[in-house]
Amino acid sequence: MGSKIYRVEIKSPTGVFYFGSLSAIYDRFSVAEIGCKVTRLWNKGVPMGTPYKNSKCTISQEVLIRKNTKRGGTK
């Protein structure tokens, strides 16, 4: 099983970044750098397979695959 992550591709200067939530994106980037407020992303949604695109960036939801472990004491 995997975790939901958000992939942010900034167009200028180019770069790809990964975040655990939509609001975490705004800890690193300003509204001006992303081109919209976080409330826009919450209202529109960024479902799996349907990225949000504008002139400044592309935001898509992806799955982070993790290895199963026996930590945590599950019986």
Residue pairs with C-beta under 8 A, 6 or more apart in sequence:
1 66
1 68
2 63
2 64
2 65
2 66
3 20
3 63
3 64
3 66
4 61
4 62
4 63
4 64
5 18
5 19
5 20
5 61
5 62
5 63
5 64
6 18
6 19
6 20
6 21
6 22
6 24
6 25
6 46
6 59
6 60
6 61
6 62
7 16
7 17
7 18
7 59
7 60
7 61
7 62
8 16
8 17
8 18
8 19
8 25
8 29
8 34
8 57
8 58
8 59
9 15
9 16
9 57
9 58
9 59
9 60
10 16
10 17
10 29
10 33
10 56
10 57
11 55
11 56
11 57
11 58
12 56
17 25
17 28
18 64
19 25
19 28
22 38
22 41
22 42
22 46
22 59
23 38
25 34
25 38
25 59
26 34
26 38
31 37
33 56
33 57
34 56
34 57
34 59
35 54
35 55
35 56
35 57
36 52
36 54
41 52
41 59
44 52
46 52
46 59
46 60
46 61
47 61
48 61
48 62
48 63
51 58
51 59
51 60
51 61
52 58
52 59
52 60
53 59
